[in-house]
């Protein structure tokens, strides 16, 4: 390769790569709003997941924490479901979790509303050592507080 050939190729390469990355984003029609769940791809850096999801034309990413919402939004994706209020093992099926979970839910609601995040996930909790009927009754009491 000559110096001239190398110089023209190396100067053009960034422009071609930049054009390819913007052209590869699929246009959305808007009739399907598909998203990907963060939890299923937890081993992939969020930045990579968001970038590739946008390229595929997905609508958003589920189960993001407030700290992660800006990454999704940077790529034009919606944080479709907020996560961080309760956990699968420690949910609302235990009366002792109601006050803390209620406080966390109110705080998450405030953040989600400000960021236009439409959904918040909350977990019932596992029934370890708790009869299923009592777990469901206790969980339903949370929603009527």
Backbone as a printed PyTorch tensor [residue, N CA C, xyz], in Angstrom:
tensor([[[  0.8500,  -1.1750,   0.0000],
         [  0.0000,   0.0000,   0.0000],
         [  0.8950,   1.2380,   0.0000]],

        [[  0.5630,   2.1900,  -0.8220],
         [  1.3390,   3.4280,  -0.8840],
         [  0.8760,   4.3730,   0.2160]],

        [[  1.7170,   5.3980,   0.4710],
         [  1.3410,   6.3890,   1.4840],
         [  0.0780,   7.1350,   1.0790]],

        [[ -0.0240,   7.4240,  -0.2200],
         [ -1.1950,   8.1520,  -0.7100],
         [ -2.4630,   7.3340,  -0.4800]],

        [[ -2.4200,   6.0420,  -0.8250],
         [ -3.5820,   5.1570,  -0.6570],
         [ -3.9360,   5.0600,   0.8290]],

        [[ -2.9090,   4.8950,   1.6930],
         [ -3.1270,   4.7980,   3.1310],
         [ -3.7760,   6.0810,   3.6530]],

        [[ -3.2750,   7.2390,   3.2240],
         [ -3.7940,   8.5170,   3.7030],
         [ -5.2570,   8.7050,   3.3160]],

        [[ -5.6250,   8.3910,   2.0810],
         [ -7.0230,   8.5790,   1.6790],
         [ -7.9380,   7.5750,   2.3560]],

        [[ -7.4460,   6.3630,   2.5610],
         [ -8.2560,   5.3380,   3.2240],
         [ -8.4560,   5.6760,   4.6950]],

        [[ -7.4050,   6.0880,   5.3830],
         [ -7.5070,   6.3630,   6.8180],
         [ -8.3380,   7.6090,   7.1030]],

        [[ -8.3510,   8.5620,   6.1680],
         [ -9.1710,   9.7570,   6.3530],
         [-10.6450,   9.4290,   6.1230]],

        [[-10.9540,   8.5770,   5.1570],
         [-12.3400,   8.2530,   4.8190],
         [-12.9660,   7.2580,   5.7880]],

        [[-12.1820,   6.4340,   6.4250],
         [-12.7200,   5.3700,   7.2780],
         [-13.6330,   5.8820,   8.3950]],

        [[-13.2400,   6.9110,   9.1710],
         [-14.1500,   7.3730,  10.2340],
         [-15.4890,   7.8760,   9.7000]],

        [[-15.4740,   8.5480,   8.5730],
         [-16.7250,   9.0530,   7.9980],
         [-17.6260,   7.9130,   7.5680]],

        [[-17.0500,   6.8730,   6.9830],
         [-17.8340,   5.7170,   6.5490],
         [-18.4090,   4.9930,   7.7570]],

        [[-17.5900,   4.8050,   8.7960],
         [-18.0680,   4.1250,  10.0010],
         [-19.1620,   4.9310,  10.6920]],

        [[-19.0110,   6.2370,  10.7430],
         [-20.0210,   7.0780,  11.3660],
         [-21.3460,   7.0030,  10.6010]],

        [[-21.2690,   7.0690,   9.2990],
         [-22.4820,   6.9780,   8.4770],
         [-23.1380,   5.6230,   8.6330]],

        [[-22.3360,   4.5740,   8.7270],
         [-22.8880,   3.2210,   8.8650],
         [-23.6010,   3.0610,  10.1940]],

        [[-23.0660,   3.6560,  11.2570],
         [-23.7070,   3.4810,  12.5590],
         [-25.0310,   4.2210,  12.6390]],

        [[-25.1520,   5.3870,  12.0280],
         [-26.4280,   6.1000,  12.0670],
         [-27.4260,   5.4950,  11.1010]],

        [[-26.9520,   4.9670,   9.9880],
         [-27.8600,   4.3890,   8.9980],
         [-28.4030,   3.0480,   9.4510]],

        [[-27.7020,   2.3890,  10.3920],
         [-28.1330,   1.0510,  10.7820],
         [-29.2940,   1.0540,  11.7770]],

        [[-29.6510,   2.2250,  12.3150],
         [-30.7790,   2.2810,  13.2450],
         [-32.0810,   2.1140,  12.4680]],

        [[-32.8780,   1.1490,  12.8800],
         [-34.1240,   0.8650,  12.1740],
         [-35.1920,   1.8840,  12.5410]],

        [[-35.9360,   2.2930,  11.5520],
         [-37.0480,   3.2090,  11.7850],
         [-38.2150,   2.4400,  12.3910]],

        [[-38.8600,   3.0540,  13.3650],
         [-40.0040,   2.4190,  14.0100],
         [-41.2870,   2.9010,  13.3560]],

        [[-42.2100,   1.9770,  13.1400],
         [-43.5170,   2.3510,  12.6180],
         [-44.4180,   2.8430,  13.7490]],

        [[-44.1810,   2.3330,  14.9460],
         [-44.9640,   2.7700,  16.0860],
         [-46.1150,   1.8610,  16.4580]],

        [[-46.4130,   0.8500,  15.6280],
         [-47.5410,  -0.0120,  15.9640],
         [-47.1370,  -1.1550,  16.8970]],

        [[-45.8640,  -1.4430,  17.0150],
         [-45.3730,  -2.4330,  17.9780],
         [-44.3860,  -1.7430,  18.9020]],

        [[-44.5490,  -1.9570,  20.1790],
         [-43.6310,  -1.3530,  21.1390],
         [-42.9480,  -2.4760,  21.9110]],

        [[-41.9670,  -3.0760,  21.2690],
         [-41.2600,  -4.1860,  21.8880],
         [-40.0920,  -3.6680,  22.7090]],

        [[-39.8330,  -4.3710,  23.7950],
         [-38.7130,  -3.9930,  24.6450],
         [-37.9240,  -5.2410,  25.0070]],

        [[-36.8040,  -5.0080,  25.6300],
         [-35.9420,  -6.0790,  26.0970],
         [-35.8370,  -5.9300,  27.6110]],

        [[-35.6830,  -7.0220,  28.3130],
         [-35.6010,  -6.9900,  29.7740],
         [-34.1380,  -6.9630,  30.2190]],

        [[-33.7670,  -5.9720,  30.9810],
         [-32.3850,  -5.8180,  31.4540],
         [-31.9070,  -7.0660,  32.1860]],

        [[-32.7570,  -7.6400,  33.0010],
         [-32.3660,  -8.7730,  33.8360],
         [-31.8740,  -9.9540,  32.9970]],

        [[-32.5020, -10.1820,  31.8490],
         [-32.1120, -11.3060,  30.9910],
         [-30.7330, -11.1160,  30.3810]],

        [[-30.2900,  -9.8940,  30.2900],
         [-29.0080,  -9.5730,  29.6570],
         [-28.0800,  -8.8570,  30.6280]],

        [[-28.1330,  -9.2480,  31.8920],
         [-27.3810,  -8.5560,  32.9380],
         [-25.8700,  -8.6350,  32.7570]],

        [[-25.3840,  -9.6270,  31.9890],
         [-23.9480,  -9.7570,  31.7730],
         [-23.4340,  -8.8880,  30.6210]],

        [[-24.3350,  -8.2720,  29.8910],
         [-23.9600,  -7.3720,  28.7980],
         [-23.9540,  -5.9540,  29.3600]],

        [[-22.8860,  -5.1960,  29.1310],
         [-22.8850,  -3.8090,  29.6120],
         [-24.1130,  -3.0660,  29.0900]],

        [[-24.7380,  -2.2830,  29.9510],
         [-25.9750,  -1.5870,  29.5930],
         [-25.7960,  -0.7040,  28.3670]],

        [[-24.6710,  -0.0570,  28.2590],
         [-24.3950,   0.8130,  27.1080],
         [-24.4980,   0.0040,  25.8060]],

        [[-23.9120,  -1.1900,  25.7840],
         [-23.9640,  -2.0520,  24.5930],
         [-25.3870,  -2.5380,  24.3260]],

        [[-26.0780,  -2.9370,  25.3840],
         [-27.4500,  -3.4240,  25.2380],
         [-28.3520,  -2.3310,  24.6650]],

        [[-28.2130,  -1.1280,  25.1820],
         [-29.0470,  -0.0150,  24.7160],
         [-28.7320,   0.3270,  23.2570]],

        [[-27.4680,   0.4020,  22.9350],
         [-27.0840,   0.7440,  21.5640],
         [-27.6130,  -0.2880,  20.5640]],

        [[-27.4410,  -1.5720,  20.8620],
         [-27.8850,  -2.6230,  19.9510],
         [-29.4110,  -2.7330,  19.9080]],

        [[-30.0640,  -2.4830,  21.0290],
         [-31.5280,  -2.4970,  21.0620],
         [-32.0920,  -1.3970,  20.1750]],

        [[-31.4610,  -0.2320,  20.2160],
         [-31.9010,   0.8770,  19.3670],
         [-31.6910,   0.5470,  17.8950]],

        [[-30.5700,  -0.0810,  17.5940],
         [-30.3010,  -0.4600,  16.2030],
         [-31.3520,  -1.4360,  15.6750]],

        [[-31.8460,  -2.3040,  16.5600],
         [-32.8660,  -3.2810,  16.1510],
         [-34.2470,  -2.6540,  16.0340]],

        [[-34.3920,  -1.4310,  16.5320],
         [-35.6790,  -0.7590,  16.4590],
         [-36.5830,  -1.0380,  17.6430]],

        [[-36.0280,  -1.5290,  18.7540],
         [-36.8430,  -1.7820,  19.9410],
         [-37.3200,  -0.4630,  20.5380]],

        [[-38.3810,  -0.5430,  21.3160],
         [-38.9960,   0.6340,  21.9260],
         [-38.3030,   1.0160,  23.2290]],

        [[-37.9320,   0.0040,  24.0530],
         [-37.3710,   0.3220,  25.3560],
         [-36.7090,  -0.8440,  26.0460]],

        [[-36.3350,  -0.6030,  27.3070],
         [-35.7090,  -1.6150,  28.1560],
         [-36.4690,  -1.6600,  29.4710]],

        [[-36.8620,  -2.8730,  29.8760],
         [-37.5570,  -3.1050,  31.1450],
         [-36.5560,  -3.3090,  32.2790]],

        [[-37.0370,  -3.0640,  33.4840],
         [-36.3370,  -3.3510,  34.7370],
         [-35.0310,  -2.5810,  34.9000]],

        [[-35.0800,  -1.3020,  34.5950],
         [-33.9430,  -0.4230,  34.8320],
         [-34.1560,   0.3600,  36.1150]],

        [[-33.0660,   0.6540,  36.8020],
         [-33.1230,   1.5080,  37.9850],
         [-33.0310,   2.9690,  37.5280]],

        [[-33.4120,   3.9100,  38.3690],
         [-33.3420,   5.3260,  37.9730],
         [-31.9490,   5.7530,  37.4860]],

        [[-30.9120,   5.1780,  38.0500],
         [-29.5550,   5.5330,  37.6350],
         [-29.2680,   5.0690,  36.2040]],

        [[-30.0040,   4.0560,  35.7360],
         [-29.7820,   3.5080,  34.3950],
         [-30.6700,   4.1570,  33.3250]],

        [[-31.7140,   4.8640,  33.7200],
         [-32.6430,   5.4490,  32.7470],
         [-31.9530,   6.3450,  31.7220]],

        [[-31.0030,   7.2020,  32.1150],
         [-30.3640,   8.0690,  31.1200],
         [-29.6350,   7.3040,  30.0070]],

        [[-29.1070,   6.1280,  30.3110],
         [-28.4090,   5.3490,  29.2830],
         [-29.3980,   4.9210,  28.2060]],

        [[-30.5480,   4.4160,  28.5970],
         [-31.5680,   4.0140,  27.6230],
         [-32.0410,   5.2270,  26.8270]],

        [[-32.2880,   6.3250,  27.5090],
         [-32.7980,   7.5250,  26.8570],
         [-31.7860,   8.1280,  25.8830]],

        [[-30.5220,   7.9570,  26.1760],
         [-29.4650,   8.4460,  25.2860],
         [-29.5760,   7.8210,  23.8990]],

        [[-30.0740,   6.5960,  23.8310],
         [-30.2210,   5.8910,  22.5580],
         [-31.6540,   5.9490,  22.0220]],

        [[-32.4710,   6.8190,  22.5860],
         [-33.8400,   6.9830,  22.1160],
         [-34.7750,   5.8840,  22.5910]],

        [[-34.3740,   5.1550,  23.6250],
         [-35.1920,   4.0680,  24.1730],
         [-35.9270,   4.5510,  25.4140]],

        [[-37.0830,   3.9910,  25.6490],
         [-37.8540,   4.3200,  26.8480],
         [-37.4980,   3.3470,  27.9620]],

        [[-37.2660,   3.8430,  29.1690],
         [-37.2100,   2.9400,  30.3160],
         [-38.6620,   2.5330,  30.5770]],

        [[-39.0390,   1.3240,  30.2040],
         [-40.4480,   0.9390,  30.1870],
         [-40.9710,   0.4280,  31.5210]],

        [[-40.0830,  -0.0170,  32.4080],
         [-40.5370,  -0.4790,  33.7180],
         [-39.4200,  -0.2530,  34.7320]],

        [[-39.7330,   0.5110,  35.7710],
         [-38.7600,   0.8190,  36.8090],
         [-38.5910,  -0.3620,  37.7480]],

        [[-37.3700,  -0.5500,  38.1810],
         [-37.0480,  -1.6200,  39.1180],
         [-36.3590,  -1.0160,  40.3310]],

        [[-36.4650,  -1.6870,  41.4680],
         [-35.7450,  -1.2310,  42.6410],
         [-36.5960,  -1.0040,  43.8700]],

        [[-37.8730,  -1.3700,  43.8170],
         [-38.7460,  -1.1490,  44.9690],
         [-38.6980,  -2.3300,  45.9370]],

        [[-38.8970,  -3.5200,  45.4540],
         [-38.8530,  -4.7060,  46.2980],
         [-38.0490,  -5.7700,  45.5630]],

        [[-37.8080,  -6.8780,  46.2320],
         [-37.0710,  -7.9670,  45.5950],
         [-37.9280,  -9.2280,  45.6030]],

        [[-37.5390, -10.1910,  44.8200],
         [-38.3040, -11.4400,  44.7710],
         [-38.3360, -12.1080,  46.1510]],

        [[-37.2290, -12.2200,  46.8680],
         [-37.3210, -12.8650,  48.1890],
         [-38.0070, -12.0060,  49.2510]],

        [[-37.8960, -10.6780,  49.1460],
         [-38.4380,  -9.7860,  50.1770],
         [-39.4960,  -8.8650,  49.5870]],

        [[-40.6770,  -9.3970,  49.4260],
         [-41.7520,  -8.6310,  48.8100],
         [-42.8410,  -8.2710,  49.7830]],

        [[-43.9990,  -7.9730,  49.2190],
         [-45.1200,  -7.4780,  50.0210],
         [-45.9580,  -8.5870,  50.6570]],

        [[-45.5140,  -9.8350,  50.5090],
         [-46.2390, -10.9160,  51.1660],
         [-45.8790, -11.0250,  52.6460]],

        [[-44.9820, -10.1970,  53.1010],
         [-44.6090, -10.1800,  54.5150],
         [-44.9540,  -8.8030,  55.0900]],

        [[-45.7410,  -8.8140,  56.1250],
         [-46.2140,  -7.5810,  56.7480],
         [-45.0630,  -6.6690,  57.1610]],

        [[-43.9710,  -7.2430,  57.6300],
         [-42.8290,  -6.4370,  58.0750],
         [-42.1610,  -5.6610,  56.9350]],

        [[-42.4600,  -5.9980,  55.6890],
         [-41.8900,  -5.2820,  54.5440],
         [-42.7830,  -4.1390,  54.0500]],

        [[-44.0060,  -4.0600,  54.5420],
         [-44.9610,  -3.1030,  54.0010],
         [-44.5230,  -1.6420,  54.1510]],

        [[-44.0600,  -1.2380,  55.3090],
         [-43.7050,   0.1660,  55.5080],
         [-42.5290,   0.5640,  54.6160]],

        [[-41.4540,  -0.2270,  54.6190],
         [-40.2920,   0.0830,  53.7910],
         [-40.6550,   0.0730,  52.3060]],

        [[-41.3860,  -0.9490,  51.8750],
         [-41.7660,  -1.0500,  50.4770],
         [-42.6760,   0.1100,  50.0720]],

        [[-43.5860,   0.4910,  50.9420],
         [-44.4650,   1.6270,  50.6640],
         [-43.6680,   2.9140,  50.4820]],

        [[-42.6860,   3.1350,  51.3570],
         [-41.8350,   4.3220,  51.2330],
         [-41.0260,   4.2930,  49.9350]],

        [[-40.4660,   3.1230,  49.6240],
         [-39.6900,   2.9890,  48.3860],
         [-40.5780,   3.1970,  47.1600]],

        [[-41.7930,   2.6960,  47.2100],
         [-42.7140,   2.8360,  46.0930],
         [-43.0900,   4.3030,  45.8660]],

        [[-43.3610,   5.0310,  46.9390],
         [-43.6810,   6.4540,  46.8060],
         [-42.5080,   7.2340,  46.1950]],

        [[-41.3080,   6.9310,  46.6360],
         [-40.1220,   7.5980,  46.0960],
         [-39.9080,   7.2370,  44.6250]],

        [[-40.0800,   5.9590,  44.2930],
         [-39.9130,   5.5210,  42.9090],
         [-40.9900,   6.1480,  42.0210]],

        [[-42.1940,   6.2590,  42.5200],
         [-43.2770,   6.8790,  41.7640],
         [-42.9160,   8.3170,  41.3990]],

        [[-42.3800,   9.0540,  42.3670],
         [-41.9780,  10.4380,  42.1300],
         [-40.9240,  10.5120,  41.0160]],

        [[-39.9140,   9.6440,  41.1020],
         [-38.8450,   9.6280,  40.0940],
         [-39.3760,   9.1880,  38.7280]],

        [[-40.1930,   8.1450,  38.7210],
         [-40.7240,   7.6150,  37.4620],
         [-41.6070,   8.6490,  36.7690]],

        [[-42.4280,   9.3310,  37.5390],
         [-43.3100,  10.3400,  36.9480],
         [-42.4930,  11.4660,  36.3260]],

        [[-41.4560,  11.9060,  37.0140],
         [-40.6190,  12.9880,  36.5050],
         [-39.8740,  12.5840,  35.2300]],

        [[-39.5500,  11.2950,  35.0940],
         [-38.7890,  10.8190,  33.9350],
         [-39.6760,  10.1690,  32.8720]],

        [[-40.9850,  10.2420,  33.0460],
         [-41.9340,   9.6190,  32.1050],
         [-41.7430,   8.1130,  31.9720]],

        [[-41.4400,   7.4630,  33.0810],
         [-41.3420,   5.9990,  33.1040],
         [-42.7300,   5.4890,  33.4920]],

        [[-43.4070,   4.7450,  32.6060],
         [-44.8230,   4.4430,  32.7970],
         [-45.1600,   3.3340,  33.7950]],

        [[-44.2060,   2.4800,  34.1430],
         [-44.5130,   1.3260,  34.9960],
         [-43.4670,   1.1390,  36.0730]],

        [[-43.9110,   0.5960,  37.1980],
         [-43.0110,   0.2370,  38.2970],
         [-43.3420,  -1.1960,  38.6710]],

        [[-42.3150,  -2.0280,  38.7600],
         [-42.5590,  -3.4150,  39.1500],
         [-42.4060,  -3.5400,  40.6650]],

        [[-43.2670,  -4.3520,  41.2440],
         [-43.1970,  -4.6480,  42.6730],
         [-43.4370,  -6.1420,  42.8270]],

        [[-42.6980,  -6.7690,  43.7150],
         [-42.7690,  -8.2190,  43.8490],
         [-43.5660,  -8.6370,  45.0750]],

        [[-44.3130,  -9.6950,  44.8960],
         [-45.0710, -10.2700,  45.9970],
         [-44.1190, -10.8820,  47.0060]],

        [[-43.0770, -11.5440,  46.5390],
         [-42.1130, -12.1950,  47.4210],
         [-42.2890, -13.6970,  47.4150]],

        [[-41.2660, -14.3880,  47.8650],
         [-41.3440, -15.8490,  47.9320],
         [-42.1010, -16.2510,  49.1940]],

        [[-42.6350, -17.4370,  49.1700],
         [-43.4660, -17.9000,  50.2810],
         [-42.6780, -18.7350,  51.2940]],

        [[-41.3710, -18.6220,  51.2980],
         [-40.5470, -19.4130,  52.2130],
         [-41.0620, -19.3380,  53.6510]],

        [[-41.4590, -20.4730,  54.1810],
         [-41.9300, -20.5420,  55.5560],
         [-43.2670, -19.8700,  55.8060]],

        [[-43.9370, -19.4820,  54.7560],
         [-45.2120, -18.7820,  54.9000],
         [-46.2500, -19.5220,  54.0620]],

        [[-47.3510, -19.9500,  54.6590],
         [-48.3830, -20.6170,  53.8600],
         [-48.8670, -19.7100,  52.7220]],

        [[-49.1010, -20.2910,  51.5800],
         [-49.4460, -19.5310,  50.3800],
         [-50.6620, -18.6260,  50.5790]],

        [[-51.6960, -19.1400,  51.2460],
         [-52.8950, -18.3300,  51.4600],
         [-52.5700, -17.0730,  52.2690]],

        [[-51.7570, -17.2380,  53.3300],
         [-51.3870, -16.0790,  54.1440],
         [-50.5200, -15.1020,  53.3400]],

        [[-49.6330, -15.6330,  52.4970],
         [-48.7770, -14.7810,  51.6640],
         [-49.6200, -13.9170,  50.7360]],

        [[-50.6180, -14.5300,  50.0990],
         [-51.4890, -13.7740,  49.1860],
         [-52.3380, -12.7620,  49.9420]],

        [[-52.8520, -13.1320,  51.0960],
         [-53.6760, -12.2210,  51.8970],
         [-52.8560, -11.0120,  52.3380]],

        [[-51.6450, -11.2710,  52.8160],
         [-50.7830, -10.1810,  53.2660],
         [-50.4140,  -9.2690,  52.0960]],

        [[-50.1270,  -9.8580,  50.9420],
         [-49.7900,  -9.0630,  49.7530],
         [-50.9780,  -8.1970,  49.3390]],

        [[-52.1650,  -8.7360,  49.3850],
         [-53.3290,  -7.9520,  48.9800],
         [-53.6190,  -6.8280,  49.9840]],

        [[-53.2720,  -7.0220,  51.2540],
         [-53.4440,  -5.9480,  52.2450],
         [-52.5740,  -4.7400,  51.9160]],

        [[-51.4220,  -4.9940,  51.2920],
         [-50.5280,  -3.8920,  50.9200],
         [-51.2200,  -2.9280,  49.9560]],

        [[-51.9400,  -3.4720,  49.0080],
         [-52.5620,  -2.6240,  47.9860],
         [-53.7760,  -1.8660,  48.5000]],

        [[-54.2610,  -2.2060,  49.6670],
         [-55.4270,  -1.5040,  50.2160],
         [-55.0510,  -0.5510,  51.3550]],

        [[-53.7560,  -0.3620,  51.5700],
         [-53.3140,   0.5330,  52.6490],
         [-53.5980,   1.9730,  52.3400]]])
